[in-house]
Amino acid sequence: MTALLCEEHGPPEALKLRSDAPVPQPGPGEVLIKIHAAGLNFPDSLIIFDKYQFKPALPFAPGGELSGTVTALGEGVTGFALGDTVSALTNWGAFAEYVVAKAASTTPIPDGVDLDVAAAITLAHGTSHHALKQRANLQPGETLLVLGASGGVGLAAVEIGKAMGARVIAAASTEEKLAIAKAHGADETINYTTADLKTAVKALAPKGVDVIYDPVGDKLADPAFRTIGWGGRYLVIGFAGGEIPKLPLNLPLIKGASIVGVFWGDFVARTPDLHQQNMAELYAMLAEGRIKPLISARYPLAQGGEAIRAMMDRQVTGKVIVKAGETA
Ligand SMILES: NC(=O)c1ccc[n+]([C@@H]2O[C@H](COP(=O)([O-])OP(=O)(O)OC[C@H]3O[C@@H](n4cnc5c(N)ncnc54)[C@H](OP(=O)(O)O)[C@@H]3O)[C@@H](O)[C@H]2O)c1
């Protein structure tokens, strides 16, 4: 099969398009999927440098989520049939024609859902839904501050937060990115390149915000945390900004606030039934038009490295997909 392979750890420009990669075989509890498209995510830019928590053996294809068609079933798999269209989380392997996924991490795609959208909904919307629902217990009428609000997980948090009835303040680095967040449901916006984040949030929410969704970390975490209200929840999502921040522990003390870790991949592995319930809810929100995932760019498989580079250069908004069937 054709696959875009990481043969040695390094930059996306070093990925190699190979046409003779072996088709993986599904083991017990796994399905083989012929890929329609893969969703791009920040972890793709970490895993090729060997800087991610998952460390697959070389060579491997990046690509942690996809949509496609089931073409083989491993031993003991029930609930799927050959020809089913599915979306799945694989953590890596999806920048290729075929990938093996755990059946427990694979979800049937409801009729009428665009396969490009299905390729892009699992990881970002799955993470933000789990974070806001199970980790933050976000309530209607609460105020939600989203950092990196036009990125993959950030824009998903804006959409899902709005769908859950929150007032959403979107924060991002450019006016173009904020316009996208607004178009996807943000009530108010803050440009943290031109404005002081803490001052701007306090002007919009003098009593403090209830939930902070932070996929950026770095220098934004401290000023963001200082805007949290009494009983607030600070969701630790990721560190796209680079540095893992440190926070003085008097800050949560004086606000009666919580710092809440989110590890969606482990949530999927540990509680697959709950994950499937969440995916069913996401597909229902999609059908009702309450979320409208933005696909801002499509790359053929051969240019998957360029897609990763664009993400590393902060040029990506919403979701980008890599089309496994298009190699030129
Ligand atoms: N905890 C979990 O379970 C989980 C699950 C999925 C993803 N994540 C993490 O969430 C983070 C975001 O992932 P994503 O796929 O949404 O990425 P993304 O689409 O690239 O979004 C990241 C956002 O971070 C901001 N950013 C600030 N400094 C940046 C930099 N130096 N390079 C790139 N972006 C920068 C950008 O917004 P501005 O330009 O507006 O600042 C960008 O839109 C990553 O750290 C990822 O590992 C965590």
The ligand as an ORCA input file, in Angstrom:
! r2SCAN-3c Opt
* xyz 0 1
  N      -5.219     16.505     26.445
  C      -5.666     15.825     25.407
  O      -6.296     14.771     25.539
  C      -5.398     16.381     24.028
  C      -6.071     15.877     22.906
  C      -5.822     16.483     21.651
  C      -4.897     17.527     21.558
  N      -4.241     17.947     22.662
  C      -3.271     19.044     22.622
  O      -3.943     20.252     22.330
  C      -3.036     21.155     21.719
  C      -3.679     21.719     20.458
  O      -3.851     20.680     19.496
  P      -4.579     20.982     18.094
  O      -4.542     19.719     17.322
  O      -5.841     21.688     18.329
  O      -3.520     22.015     17.446
  P      -3.743     23.303     16.524
  O      -4.924     23.091     15.634
  O      -2.434     23.592     15.896
  O      -4.133     24.447     17.559
  C      -3.187     24.932     18.471
  C      -3.408     26.416     18.684
  O      -2.419     26.830     19.628
  C      -2.022     28.149     19.343
  N      -0.549     28.261     19.403
  C       0.138     29.098     20.215
  N       1.446     28.966     20.042
  C       1.623     28.029     19.081
  C       2.763     27.472     18.466
  N       4.013     27.849     18.812
  N       2.600     26.528     17.516
  C       1.355     26.126     17.183
  N       0.205     26.613     17.739
  C       0.350     27.572     18.684
  C      -2.533     28.512     17.953
  O      -3.504     29.518     18.109
  P      -3.099     31.080     18.145
  O      -2.221     31.359     16.961
  O      -4.412     31.732     18.072
  O      -2.382     31.281     19.462
  C      -3.211     27.243     17.443
  O      -4.444     27.542     16.808
  C      -1.746     20.376     21.466
  O      -0.829     20.670     22.496
  C      -2.207     18.928     21.550
  O      -1.152     18.053     21.905
  C      -4.483     17.380     23.893
*
